[in-house]
Amino acid sequence: MPASRARGLLYAIAGAAIGAVAARAAYTAFTRDRPADLSGRWTRKNHRGEPITLLEGPAFAAGAGAAAALTPGLTPRVRAAALLAGVGSGAVGAYDDLYGTTSSKGFKGHLSALARGEVTSGAVKILGIGASGLAAAALVSRGPADTLVNGATIAATANLANLFDLRPGRAIKVGLLTGGPLLAAALFRHSPATAALAAAPLGAAAALLPEDLGERAMLGDAGANALGALLGLAAVTELGRPGRYALLGTVVALTAAAEKVSFTKVIAGNPVLNGIDMLGRRPVDPV
């Protein structure tokens, strides 16, 4: 095995391990004193109408942030970009988790409300994720054009990940299924830093997957936005310009489609996607 690939593998293992341990430790600390009846500001009703905690999201952001700060192999600029993308997106996502309303829904709904002079929590989140994405991109990009494309990609992937957080484990599975090939590509192409960068959120997400599948907790906006932003950052550091443009176009197209089509219905109607979606989950209640 070439030295660079071996180094990348070691960095990836370290990043995944740090992310996993830190995320589990954060989740344990955050949920230690929660009420037995799951009441409180971090509690929501899931798709079954059962109470569930959103503290998985801050735990993920904390774990992935710790991994970004401590994982070997990252340059100072990439490390700072990861903290900006992950923690920044997670923070504005947490704001929407706590103070969000349902008066306006979807990307289009929040921007339409903003055009009318109504500042929704979702609009604050969109602007915050955009700002953190651009700030992160500025640290890893060459020139204004690359910064804009990379920043838009990081923000768009953060938003898209949140659109999948509608059923237990779904957002994390999407993250693992997209981040896994990205990690493999980084190792194959001898990109140790990108391998470490991709592995950190994957480790944190995998460590929290049992809580998500068990319907005890969910990522919420805080966790899903942070997961998407970090994977988006890893992607823009690994892909060439054509690949980054293609990724941005794909993510924007999926986001636009989500305004018209229910991802849940599409997944349920496809045997392969539905099988993956249901893997490890409680059976769906009969109608």
N, C-alpha and C positions, 0 to 999 in steps of 0.2 A: 504494500500500500504506500503511495507517495506520502511524503512527510506532510504536505499541506492538507491532504485529505484526512490523514490520521489526526492532525491538529484540529481540523474542523470537527471531526467526530468527538474528540475529547471536549471541545468547547460546547458542542451541542448537548452532550451528556450532562455537562456541568450546568448549562443554562436550564435544561429541562428539570434537573434535580433541584436546583435552587428555586425555580418557579413553583414546583410542586410542593416542596417543604414550606416555603413562605406562604403560599396560598392556603394550605391546610392550617398552618399556625394562625394566620389572620382570621380564617373562618371560625376556628375554635374560640379565639379571643373575642370576636365580634358577637358570637351567639351564646357565649357562656351564661350571661345573665338575662337572656330574653325571657319574656313571660311564657309560662307553660301553655297558655291558650293562643300564643302567637299574635297577641294584640300589639299595637304600637305603630309608629309611623313607617317602619320598614316592612310592614305586612300588607300583602295584597291577596286577592282571590285569584286562583289559577283557573284553567279552562274547565275544571270540574266544579268550580265554586268553592273550593276548599282553601283555607288560609295557608299562605306560603310566605317565607321570608325572602326579601330582596338582598339580604346581607351577603349573599354569594357574590354579588357584583363588586362591592368594595373589597371583598377578600381577594377576588381575582385581580383587580387593579393593583392592590397592594403587593400581592405575590409576584405578578409580572413586573411591577415597578422595581421590587427588590432584586429580581433576577437581572433586569436591565442595568441596575447599579452595580451588581456584584459579579456578574458572569465574566470570565476572562475572555480575551480576544476581541473585545469591542474597542474601537478608537474613542477618544473623548467626545468627538462630535456625534458619532453614531449613538453613543451612550446617552448623551444629552437629548438627541432626537427621539430616542425611544421613551425617555421619561416624559418629554413634552407630549408626544403622541398618545401614549398609554394613560398617563396620569391626567393629562389635560382633558382627553375625551371622557375618561372615567368620571372626572369631577363634574363636568357639565351634564353628563348622563345621570349622575346621582342627583343633581339639582332637578332634572326633569322627573326622576323617580319620586322625589319628595314633594315637589310643588306643581307637577304637571296636571293639566286638565284635559278633558276630552272635548272641549268646545270646538277645537280644530284638530283634524287628523291628517296624517300624511305630510310628505314634503311639500306638496302643492298647497295643502290646506294652511300650513303654517306661513308659507310665503304670501299667500293671498291675504291672510289676516294681517301680516306685517305691512302689506301694501295699503291696507285700510287704516293703518295707524295703530293696530292692536298688536302689542308685543306679547306673544304667547311664550310659555316655557319652552315649547318646541322650537320656536324661532331663536330663543336664547341658546338652546342646545345646538342648532344648526350653525349659528354664527360662531359659537365657541369651538365646536369641532373644526369648522373651517379655519379659524385662527390658529388653533393648535396644530392642525395639519400643515398649514403653510409655514409655521415656525419650525416644525420638525423638518419639513422638506428643505427649507433654506440651509439647514446644516449639512445635508447630504447631496445637494444638487449642484449642477454646474450651470450658472446663468439663470436669468429671470424666467425664460420659457420653461426650462426643466423644473424650476421651483413651482411654477403654477400648475404644471401637469402633475407633478408628484404630490403637491399639496392637495389638489383636487382628488387624486386617487386615494390618498390616505383618509381624507374626510368621507369620500364616497363609500369606501369599504367599511368604515366605522358605522355609517348609517345602514348599509346593507346587512351587516351582521345582526343589527338590532331587529330587522324585519323578519328574521328567522326565529327570534326568541319568543315563539308563540306556543310551543309545545315542549314538554320535558326533554332536555338533552339535545334539542334540534340545533340550536345555535352552536353549541360546542362541537357536535358532530360535523357540522358544516366547516367549522374552523379546523378541525383535525383532518378532514378530507381534502381541504384546500391547502392547509399549511404543511401537511405531510409531504406531498410532492414538491413543494417549494423548498423544504428542508433537504429532501433527497437531491434536488437539482443543485442546491448550493454545495452539498458535499461532492457531487459528481464533477462540478465545475471548479473545484478547489477554491471555494469562497468561505474560509473559516468564519469570518465575522458575520456574514449573512446566516450561516448555519446556526451560530450562537443566538443571533437575533430572532430567528424563526423558532428556535427550540424553547426559548424562555416562555412565551405565552402558551405554547402547546403543552408544556409541562404543567403550568398553572391550571389550564383548562381541564386537562385529563385528571388532575387530582381532585377537582370539584365535580366531575361528571357524575359520580355516585349520588351526590346530594341532589343534583338536577334530575337525574332519572328516577330517583326515589320520591320525587315531588315534595321534597322537604324545603327546597330553595330554588331560586332561579337567578340568572345573571342580571335581569333587568337592563335598563338603559346603561347603567354604570359599567357593568361587566361586558355586555355585548359590544358597546361602542369601543371600549378599550381593546377587546379582542380583535375586532375588525381593524382598528387603527394600527395596531402593532403588526398584524399580518400584512396590511397594506404597506407599511413602512419597509418590512422585510422584502416585499415584492419589488418595490421601486428601487431598492438597492441592488437587487439581483438581476432584474430584467434590463435588456437594452431598450432603446427608444421605441422601436416598433412594438415590442412586447408591452411596454408601459401604456402606449396609446391604445393597444387592443384591450388591455385590462380595464382601462378607464372607460372605454366604450361599452364593454360588456357589463360593467358594474352599473353604469348610468342606464343602460337598457333594462337591466333587471329591476332597478329602482323605479323606473317609469312603468314597467309592467305591473309592479306591485300596487300601483295606484288603480289599476283596472282589474287585476286578476288576483284571486286568493291563492297564495302559495300553498296553504293548507289543503285546499281542494285539489290543486294540481298534484301534490305529493300523494294524497289519499287515492287518487285515480290512477296512479302508476304503481304496479306491483313491486317493482324493484325499489323505487324511492320510498314507498310505504313500508317495505320490509326493513330498510335501513332506519327509517324514522321510528319504527316501533321497537327496534332492537333494544332490549334492556328496560323497556317501559312497562308500566302497568297496562293491562288490557283496557281498551276503550269501552266505556260503559255502553250497554245496549240502549238504543233509542226507544 
